[in-house]
């Protein structure tokens, strides 16, 4: 599933923002 990858990307973006 790509949920893990998507979640990781979203988490990094949110953490950066």
Secondary structure, 3 states (H helix, E strand, C coil): CCHHHHHHHHHHHHHHC
